[in-house]
Each structure stands twice: as C-alpha cells, then as structure tokens.
Amino acid sequence: MDAKQSEYLQTVLQQYNPTQARVTANRLRQLWLQFEPANINGIKAELREQQETVGIPVPKLKAIGKAISKVARTRVNEFLPLIQLLWNEFGREGRVVAVIPLGAMELTAPEKIIPEIYQLCQTCITWEDADRLAMDALEPIIRKQPEKWLHALEAWLEDDNLWVRRAAITTIGRLPMKRPEYTVVCLNLSERLLYDDELDVKRAVSFAIRISARGEIAPVREFLARHVPPENSAATWVLCDCIRSMTKQFLPEFTTLLPRFEAWQNDPSISAKDRRSIDSAIKTLKKAEA
C-alpha cells in the first residue's frame, strides 16, 4: 500500500460512523480494487459465483484489516456492524479483511466475539473462509489463553455444520506450533473427527494431526501407530494423507511405522480405493527411509 492509499484508509477510518457502516465498507472496497488481482484458479468457478471473488492478494487485504484492527480492538461494539457487513455482503475480499480485526477484537472481548465467529462459520462458502476464520479470527485468543478457551471448541467438533468443524480442528491443530505442551491434548481432540466423512473436514483433520508435529513429534507418531490400521475408510484416507503430506524433514521420524502400514496393506478386505492410499503412504515412508 503506497502513502496515498494509506492516507486514504486512515481518513476512511477516522470518518467511520457505526450507523453508516455501508459507506465505510464501500470506501474500503474502492481501496482494495486498486490492487492488481492475483490468480484465483484455486477457487472453483461455482464457488466464485456464490460471492464476489476478485482475487486481490491476501497480504494487501490483510494490510487493510490490520489498520482497522488498531481502532476496532478498543471500540468493539462500534466496529462490529462494519465487520459483519464486510463478511456478509462484500465477497471474498470483504471476508479476508473482516477476519483480521475480529482477531484483535476477540482479544479484547472474547465472550462477545467467539459466539460471533461461530455464527460467521455457519455462513462459510469456501474452505478459505473457514481457514481464515480459524487462523486470523479464532486462533489469537486460543493461542494466548488455551487453558481458558480451548475447551470452548470441543462443542464445535460435534457441530452439524462442516465449516464449523473445519475451523475448530484447524485452530486446534495449529496450537502446538506455539504451545507444544498442548500437543497431546490437541491430538486427542483431533481424534474425535477421525471418522468424519466430509472431504473438507478430512483434509483439515489430516492437517491438524501432521501440523501438531511442529509441537512434538513423538506424540504424533504414537497417535498414528495407535490408529493404524483403522476400520473406517475416512480414517484410512486421513492417516495415509498424514504421511503423504508430512513435512519432509519430519518424515524420517515416522519410518518406524512402515511395518504397520505394510501389514495393513496385506489385509485382503481393503477396498481398491483404500489400498491406493495405503500404497502411497508406504511409498512415502520408504523414500524417507532410503
């Protein structure tokens, strides 16, 4: 953002009136539309049709969100109407902008903002919506005070809405990155979604398990050893994807699991689809062992 754009943004925020939130939202949109769009092929066309998706780069949108955060964190009630409007009516770009101040406002008023994030989760359209809510809006308070707020996500794991479950498990999985002492706790919570059939949830569960290795590797290895082989196709995909997608530098720590995967491979009752997943995991482990 250049000096002129920064000055414009500061003026917009100084003139913000909660009773005229749409005026501010429109002016913010005018600002982000000045940036060059990036490639949006990663978002399916049918999803782009459900909300405006320009493709403005995330760092540009986050810069706008951070500027809003500086004033919104001490004026939570005043800025909540703007955040809700940006999320509900200003497309993908509005949602990326909105989640940044939500994270700051949450640190000031978690009792008010966490239920708000839960409601927003239920209106997610894409995986990006859910993941940004998790990482930028929900994660700050969970990371700062896990002893107080981590338990609040347990009910989210049982929610009927797949995006609520995805946001919760993504936040849980990322906690050990900064708070390694919570690795075992977070793995136990991840276990609750191991049999979830929704693909977008399965991907998040795999992410949560393997990203926990950035906290402590041993509990993750023990978790996989405990669950291989599972008696569920959804869990098969997750457990194999954990190996296929594991951070390369960590993979040698998991080669002791190879005999378990090979024994699993020889089970004649396994479907062809599941066998392909197992074969892929074995190939990854053998490569790491070489």
QUICORRA-V786697 format. One record per residue. N is the residue number from 0. RES is the residue in one small letter. PHI is phi as a letter, one per 30 degrees, with the letter a starting at -180 (none if undefined). Layout:
BEGIN
n = [N;N]
res = [RES;RES]
phi = [PHI;PHI]
END
This chain:
BEGIN
n = [0;1;2;3;4;5;6;7;8;9;10;11;12;13;14;15;16;17;18;19;20;21;22;23;24;25;26;27;28;29;30;31;32;33;34;35;36;37;38;39;40;41;42;43;44;45;46;47;48;49;50;51;52;53;54;55;56;57;58;59;60;61;62;63;64;65;66;67;68;69;70;71;72;73;74;75;76;77;78;79;80;81;82;83;84;85;86;87;88;89;90;91;92;93;94;95;96;97;98;99;100;101;102;103;104;105;106;107;108;109;110;111;112;113;114;115;116;117;118;119;120;121;122;123;124;125;126;127;128;129;130;131;132;133;134;135;136;137;138;139;140;141;142;143;144;145;146;147;148;149;150;151;152;153;154;155;156;157;158;159;160;161;162;163;164;165;166;167;168;169;170;171;172;173;174;175;176;177;178;179;180;181;182;183;184;185;186;187;188;189;190;191;192;193;194;195;196;197;198;199;200;201;202;203;204;205;206;207;208;209;210;211;212;213;214;215;216;217;218;219;220;221;222;223;224;225;226;227;228;229;230;231;232;233;234;235;236;237;238;239;240;241;242;243;244;245;246;247;248;249;250;251;252;253;254;255;256;257;258;259;260;261;262;263;264;265;266;267;268;269;270;271;272;273;274;275;276;277;278;279;280;281;282;283;284;285;286;287;288;289]
res = [m;d;a;k;q;s;e;y;l;q;t;v;l;q;q;y;n;p;t;q;a;r;v;t;a;n;r;l;r;q;l;w;l;q;f;e;p;a;n;i;n;g;i;k;a;e;l;r;e;q;q;e;t;v;g;i;p;v;p;k;l;k;a;i;g;k;a;i;s;k;v;a;r;t;r;v;n;e;f;l;p;l;i;q;l;l;w;n;e;f;g;r;e;g;r;v;v;a;v;i;p;l;g;a;m;e;l;t;a;p;e;k;i;i;p;e;i;y;q;l;c;q;t;c;i;t;w;e;d;a;d;r;l;a;m;d;a;l;e;p;i;i;r;k;q;p;e;k;w;l;h;a;l;e;a;w;l;e;d;d;n;l;w;v;r;r;a;a;i;t;t;i;g;r;l;p;m;k;r;p;e;y;t;v;v;c;l;n;l;s;e;r;l;l;y;d;d;e;l;d;v;k;r;a;v;s;f;a;i;r;i;s;a;r;g;e;i;a;p;v;r;e;f;l;a;r;h;v;p;p;e;n;s;a;a;t;w;v;l;c;d;c;i;r;s;m;t;k;q;f;l;p;e;f;t;t;l;l;p;r;f;e;a;w;q;n;d;p;s;i;s;a;k;d;r;r;s;i;d;s;a;i;k;t;l;k;k;a;e;a]
phi = [none;d;d;d;d;d;d;d;d;d;d;e;d;d;c;d;b;e;d;b;e;d;d;d;d;d;d;d;d;e;d;d;d;d;d;d;d;c;d;c;d;d;c;e;e;d;d;d;d;d;a;e;b;d;j;d;e;e;e;d;d;d;d;d;d;d;d;d;e;d;c;d;d;c;b;e;d;d;c;e;e;d;d;d;d;e;d;d;b;c;i;e;d;d;d;d;d;d;d;d;d;e;d;d;d;d;d;d;b;d;d;d;d;e;d;d;d;e;d;d;e;d;c;d;c;b;d;d;e;d;d;d;d;d;d;c;c;d;d;e;d;d;d;d;b;d;d;c;c;d;d;d;d;d;d;d;d;c;d;d;d;d;d;d;d;d;d;d;d;d;d;d;d;d;e;d;e;c;b;e;d;c;e;d;e;d;d;d;d;d;e;d;c;d;c;d;d;d;e;d;d;e;d;d;d;e;e;d;d;d;d;d;d;d;d;b;d;e;d;d;d;d;d;d;d;d;c;c;c;d;c;a;d;d;d;e;d;d;d;d;d;e;d;e;c;d;e;e;d;d;e;e;d;c;d;d;d;e;e;d;d;d;d;d;e;d;d;d;d;d;d;d;d;d;d;d;d;d;e;d;d;d;d;d;d;d;d;d;d;d]
END
